[in-house]
Amino acid sequence: MKARRLLTTIPLLLAAATVARAETIGEVDTVFKLIGPDHKIVVEAYDDPKVQGVTCYVSRAKTGGIKGAIGIAEDKSDASIACRQVGPISFPQGRPMAKQEEMFSERISLVFKRLRVVRMVDPKRNALVYLTYSERLIEGSPQNSVTVVPVAAGTPIPVK
């Protein structure tokens, strides 16, 4: 029984280990709200879980007020991304990466809206392209931001 539980737990832990986690770097208030938190712009860092040495910084609007305080506000679709090499780039998992893959997704409304960060591989230019956008269940937003991290010529990107 314990062995079966261990076998089902290990894949879940491995899956969780490859998910990018947000680290809040800072925030600035944009609109004062008398009741509840102010509207703000938040800057968060996401280390790419499959590419060691790359961190993406995403700035986005966060709605305050009463709705924001109780978690039912819908944040605006505006977001910006800047990914940078913060150390030697390596691919520690050793397996080929997908040509395009979601690196991170976070809910920005109670049910229907998500902020997404997608990693794309450009093997011709040996570069990693990161795109951020918001998506709704019915209709997404064309607002987006893109950034590129070049990979050194001696470090080929393992692509499927």
N, C-alpha and C positions, 0 to 999 in steps of 0.2 A: 504494500500500500504506500509506504513512504517513497519507494523507488518510483512508483507511478506519479506521485505528486511532484517529486523532484524533476522527472522528465517533462512534465507539463509546465513547471515553473521556469526552468532554464530558458526555453525559447522566449517566454514573456520578458524575462530580464534582459536577454540579448536585444530584443526589439526595443525595449525601453532605453537601452544604452545607446542606440543609434538615433534617438530623437533629439533635435536641437532644443535646448532650454534657454529661455530668456533670462538675461541678467540686466536689471535696470541700471543704466549709467547715470541718468539724471532726467529732470523734467522742469518745464517752465509753465507758469500759469499764463493763460491767454484771456480768460474772462472770469471776473469775480462773480461768485454765486453766493448770495446771502445765506441760503440753506443748502447744505450739502457741499461736496468738494467743488473747487473751481474747474472750469474747462482747462485742459492743458495739452501740451505737446510732450510726449514721452520719448526718450531715446533708450533703446534696448540693444544689447549685444547678443548675438547668436554664434556660437562656435559651430562650424560645419562638422557634423558628426562623422562624416566619411572622408574629410580632407583635413588632416592635421596641419595647423599653421594658418588657417583662414578663419577670420571672424567677420560677420556681417553686422553692420549697425543699421537699425531701422528706426526712423523717427515717424511718429504717427500721432494723430489727434485722439484725445481721450475725453469723452463727454463727462461732465460733472453734474452738479445739481442733484436733485432728489432721485431722478431716474438713474444717474450714474452711481449714486451711493448705494442703491439697492440692486444694482446689476441688471436693469432692464433697458438702459439707454443703448441706442445704436450709434456707434462711433462713425465719424466721417470716413469716406473712402480714401482720403488723402494720405499718402505714405511716401517716404523716400528711403532709399537703401544705398549704402556704401560698404562694399566688402573689401577687405585689405589683407595682405599677407602680414601676419603678426609673428611669424616664426618660420623655420624651414618647412616647406610644403612636402608632405608625404601622404601616402595612401595606406594607412595602417591595416586596413582589413584585407589587403592583398587581392581582393576579388575585383573583377571589372565593374565599373560603375555604369549605371544606366545613362544613356545619352541625355535624357531629361528626367528629373525626379524632384518631387516635392521635398524640400529640406525642412520646412516648418509650416505649421498652420495653427492659427489661434482664433478663437471665437471673438468677434467684436460687436455682437448683438446677442440678445437673449437666445435666439434660435436660428435665424436665417442668414447671418452674414459672417464671413471668415476673412481674415488676413492671411495671405499665402506667400511663401517664399519658395521659388523654384530654382534649382540648379540645373544648368544646361552645360554640356561639354562641347567645346569647339575644338575638335582634334586637329583641324587644319592649321589653326593659329596657336595650338597648345595653350588654350585659355579656358577658364571657368567663367560662365556668365550666370549672374544671379538676377532674377526678376521678382519684384514684389507687386502684388495687386490685391484687390478685394473681390470677393465673390459672394453673390447672394444665391439663395436657393432657386429663385425664379429668374432674376436678371442681375448680372454682375456690373462692374463699372469698368470703363475703358481707361480710367486713371491708373498709371503704373509708373514704375521707376526701375531702371536697369543699371547694373554695374558689372565690371569685368575684372577678374584677377588673372594676370598672365602667370603661367607656370614656366619655370626655367627650362631652357632648351634641353638640358640633360635629364629632365624628369618627365618622361612621357606619362600621359594620363591613361590609366587602364580603362578602356571603354568596351562595353558589351557589343 
